[in-house]
Amino acid sequence: MESQKEEEKVSNEEMLKLLSDFATAIENAALQLKQGIGKMVEVEVTISEIPFLNLRWEKSRGAILKEYEFTSKVANSGSDDYYHCLKVLKVNKATINNRFHCKGWKYSYWLYNKKPDVIYRQLFEPNREISLLSK
């Protein structure tokens, strides 16, 4: 009786291992499929940069960022463009490490958690790597 339980236990362990291997294989296949589809179809959603360009920007300079610009709700009081841009950046979770821009845009844009009403921008450079921690 005891050896039968051991056989069932080993059998269950083997089944769990097979199931785990199967799930891993499906996950890998799904990833390859996603990458393949991405190569086949390039879909880009682009919005206009004009509302961002219409905002009132102030220049600033920092030790790490060098030259950048910022704007705020106060500087753009009554501007629908400000609220539109703020919403776009929030929806896209734009941060200094994950800046928002679309193809053909002159600037990249982001928000900073400690100043929720301020929008930042910097000339877009595709090869720029920013690795700043959000504090």
Secondary structure, 3 states (H helix, E strand, C coil): CHHHHHHHHHHHHHHHHHHHHHHHHHHHHHHHHHHHHHHHCCCCCCCCCHHHHCCCCEEEEECCCEEEEEEECCCCCCCHHHHHHHHHHHHCCCECCECECCCCCCEEEEEECCEEEEEEEEECCCCCCCCCCCC
